[in-house]
C-alpha cells in the first residue's frame, strides 16, 4: 500500500513540474531553480512522511527548542 501512495505522490510532483515548466520558460534561471528545489524538497518530504508518519512536526520541534528558554524566563 505504501508503494502505491509513494508512486502516486511522485507522479503528482512530476505532473506539477511538467505542467508549470512551460510557464517558467519566460522566467529567469533562478526562478526555475527555486521552483525545482522546492518541488524536489516537497517530494522528499512526502516520501519521508509516507514511510515515517510519526516524525515530529515543525511545531513540536519549535516547542522542544524553546521550552527550556520559556522555563528560564518564567522564573
PyMOL commands that set and color helices and strands:
alter all, ss='L'
color gray80, all
select helices_A, chain A and resi 2-24+29-51+58-74
alter helices_A, ss='H'
color red, helices_A
deselect
rebuild
show_as cartoon
